[in-house]
Amino acid sequence: QAVVTQEPSLTVSPGGTVTLTCDSSTEPVTRGHYPCWFQQKPGQAPRTLIYETTNKHSWTPARFSGSLLGGRAALTLSGAQPEDEAEYFCLLSYGATWVFGGGTKLTVL
Amino acid sequence: QVQMVQPGTEVKKPGASVKVSCKASGYTFTSYGISWVRQAPGQGLEWLGWMSVYSGDTKYAQKFQGRITMTTDTSSNTAYMEVRNLRSDDTAIYYCARARGGHFSGDSYFYHAVDVWGQGTTVIVSS
């Protein structure tokens, strides 16, 4: 089974920009992995931010965007807000099977 | 609005089974799938599997094959996941989420995304 790797932790200044990445152990990440991104705050259920690489839900703040970057899926936060401090998980599909990344703990400081 | 409602807590002994429910509302239940994800204390998210409500097709993570079963009751818009032969390391929050978006591979349809999550059911396995 593939292993999906994310940065364990990142820090961004308020108003700053940060990019989180999601890497696959078996092959470069492509749109065919249908990357998704989730935000989870302590004590809460995850919330879906991005699906199918770049698509946002109605509740996704405009400052979040998804992309592919150098064979990885990427989540970019432009103009970080204090409320963006959370853990972020990516999800990749391998045919019918899904694999989550280990998560990135994002600090806004 | 779309909601996925799960009960709060289940406490089970090792070797027992648990059947977690997930009641959906605010949409046509048979038009989407259901996925189940768990999160052990202090850990990340772990995908357990998904189920097509319409066709009944299921796909389970290899690690859990033979130990979990996903079902739905379309009369009550409720999804269930049963985990058998519980161990202490099954202690976790179990989330359901509405599965949407999929792709065809040959004649099979595979989900690849979720949108709305339930609030989770805490399953504690302890003697």
Contacts between the chains, C-beta under 8 A, distances in Angstrom:
chain1	res1	chain2	res2	distance
A	1	B	62	6.7
A	34	B	101	7.0
A	34	B	103	7.3
A	34	B	112	3.9
A	34	B	113	6.2
A	36	B	112	7.8
A	36	B	113	5.3
A	36	B	114	7.3
A	38	B	45	7.4
A	40	B	45	7.9
A	45	B	95	5.9
A	45	B	117	4.6
A	45	B	118	6.7
A	45	B	119	5.2
A	45	B	120	5.4
A	46	B	37	7.7
A	46	B	45	6.6
A	46	B	95	7.1
A	46	B	97	7.9
A	46	B	117	5.6
A	47	B	117	6.9
A	48	B	97	7.8
A	48	B	113	7.7
A	48	B	114	6.1
A	48	B	115	5.2
A	48	B	116	7.6
A	48	B	117	7.2
A	51	B	100	7.9
A	51	B	101	6.0
A	51	B	113	4.2
A	51	B	114	8.0
A	51	B	115	7.1
A	52	B	101	6.1
A	52	B	112	7.5
A	52	B	113	6.4
A	57	B	115	6.1
A	89	B	44	6.4
A	89	B	45	5.2
A	91	B	45	7.9
A	91	B	47	7.4
A	91	B	113	7.9
A	93	B	110	7.2
A	93	B	112	4.0
A	95	B	105	6.1
A	95	B	110	6.3
A	96	B	59	4.4
A	96	B	105	7.4
A	96	B	108	7.2
A	96	B	110	4.3
A	97	B	47	7.9
A	97	B	59	6.9
A	97	B	61	6.9
A	97	B	62	7.6
A	98	B	35	7.6
A	98	B	47	4.3
A	98	B	50	7.5
A	98	B	61	7.8
A	98	B	112	7.4
A	99	B	47	6.7
A	100	B	37	7.6
A	100	B	44	6.1
A	100	B	45	4.4
A	100	B	46	6.6
A	100	B	47	5.9
A	101	B	44	7.5
A	102	B	44	5.0
A	103	B	44	4.6
A	103	B	45	7.4
